[in-house]
Amino acid sequence: MSKTVKVLALLMIVWLIGSSAYAAPWWGGRERQKDPGKQLARRLKLTPAQQEQFKSAREKLEKENKPLFDKIKERSEKLRTEMGKDQPDQRAIEQSIKEINGWRTEIELKRVNSLLALKASLTPEQRQEYLKMMQPKRFGRGSRK
């Protein structure tokens, strides 16, 4: 593989990592949903106590993940700088990618653990609706199997 192709491939990886680093840590992007808690509360018919539990869990998760998102942003900037050099250090690039992926994994595990804990507080009917919400969205006409 030529050096140019390798550099282009790494730039694409950096772009993907950098752009996904700003994704919202909770129920989808914030631009897409102004208040995801309201939509969730409505669809699951959450009680006021459950709504408060979900809200505090989301706030706690955001607070815990903020330092990780800051690290990802900082490391992504260093990665872009390294990639922009005439003679980039491939080991430094690989190390940065590994660190970023480690922090992203940590964020995802925290998110999943939080969702599992919240799911345990749902009634059987709410769990059924939650499972429907978590199904992949289908696009186009009809369902394809």
C-alpha positions in Angstrom: 0.0 0.0 0.0 1.4 3.4 -1.0 2.2 6.0 1.6 -0.5 8.3 0.2 -3.2 5.7 0.6 -2.1 5.0 4.2 -2.2 8.7 5.1 -5.6 9.1 3.5 -6.9 6.0 5.4 -5.6 7.4 8.7 -7.1 10.8 7.9 -10.5 9.2 7.4 -10.1 7.3 10.7 -9.2 10.6 12.5 -12.2 12.3 10.9 -14.6 9.5 12.0 -13.2 9.5 15.5 -13.3 13.2 15.8 -16.8 13.6 14.4 -18.2 10.8 16.6 -16.5 12.2 19.7 -19.1 15.0 19.8 -22.0 12.7 19.6 -24.4 13.1 22.5 -23.9 10.4 25.2 -27.5 9.8 25.8 -30.6 8.9 23.6 -29.3 10.3 20.4 -28.1 13.7 19.3 -29.1 16.7 21.2 -29.8 18.7 18.0 -32.2 16.0 16.9 -34.1 15.9 20.2 -34.3 19.0 22.4 -35.5 17.0 25.5 -35.1 13.3 25.1 -36.4 12.7 28.6 -39.8 14.1 27.7 -40.2 11.8 24.7 -39.0 8.8 26.7 -41.4 9.7 29.6 -44.3 10.0 27.2 -43.6 6.8 25.3 -43.0 4.7 28.4 -45.6 6.5 30.5 -43.1 7.0 33.3 -44.3 8.0 36.7 -43.0 11.3 38.1 -40.7 9.3 40.4 -39.3 7.4 37.4 -38.9 10.6 35.4 -36.8 12.1 38.2 -34.8 8.8 38.5 -34.1 8.9 34.7 -33.2 12.6 34.8 -30.8 12.3 37.7 -29.2 9.2 36.0 -28.7 11.2 32.8 -27.2 14.1 34.6 -24.9 11.9 36.6 -23.7 10.1 33.4 -23.1 13.4 31.6 -21.0 14.6 34.5 -19.0 11.4 34.7 -18.4 11.4 30.9 -17.4 15.0 30.5 -13.8 14.5 31.4 -13.6 11.5 29.0 -15.1 13.6 26.2 -12.6 16.4 27.0 -9.8 13.9 26.7 -11.1 12.6 23.4 -11.3 16.1 22.0 -7.8 17.0 23.2 -6.3 13.7 21.8 -8.2 14.1 18.5 -6.6 17.6 18.1 -3.1 16.1 18.8 -3.9 13.4 16.3 -4.9 15.9 13.6 -1.7 17.9 14.3 0.4 14.8 14.0 -1.4 13.7 10.8 -0.7 17.2 9.3 3.0 16.8 9.7 5.2 16.1 6.6 6.7 13.1 8.5 4.0 11.9 10.9 5.0 9.5 13.7 3.0 6.4 13.0 3.5 5.1 16.5 2.2 8.3 18.0 -0.8 8.1 15.7 -1.6 4.5 16.6 -1.2 5.3 20.3 -3.6 8.2 20.1 -6.2 6.1 18.2 -5.9 3.4 20.9 -6.4 5.9 23.7 -9.4 7.5 22.0 -11.0 4.1 21.4 -10.4 3.2 25.1 -12.1 6.3 26.3 -15.0 5.8 23.9 -15.4 2.2 25.1 -15.4 3.4 28.7 -18.2 5.9 27.8 -20.2 3.3 26.1 -19.9 0.8 29.0 -21.0 3.5 31.4 -24.0 4.3 29.2 -25.0 0.7 28.9 -24.7 0.1 32.6 -26.8 3.1 33.3 -29.5 2.0 30.9 -29.6 -1.5 32.3 -30.0 -0.1 35.8 -32.8 2.1 34.7 -34.5 -0.7 32.7 -34.6 -2.7 35.9 -36.9 0.0 37.4 -39.5 -0.3 34.6 -42.7 -2.2 34.9 -43.2 -5.2 32.5 -45.4 -3.0 30.2 -42.8 -0.3 30.1 -40.1 -2.8 29.4 -42.0 -4.1 26.4 -42.3 -0.5 25.0 -38.7 0.1 25.8 -37.7 -3.0 23.8 -39.8 -1.7 20.8 -37.9 1.6 21.1 -34.6 -0.1 21.0 -35.3 -2.0 17.8 -33.4 -0.8 14.7 -35.3 1.6 12.6 -36.3 0.4 9.2 -36.4 2.7 6.2 -38.1 2.3 2.9 -41.3 0.5 2.0 -42.2 -2.6 3.9 -39.9 -4.7 6.0 -37.1 -6.7 4.5 -36.0 -9.9 6.1 
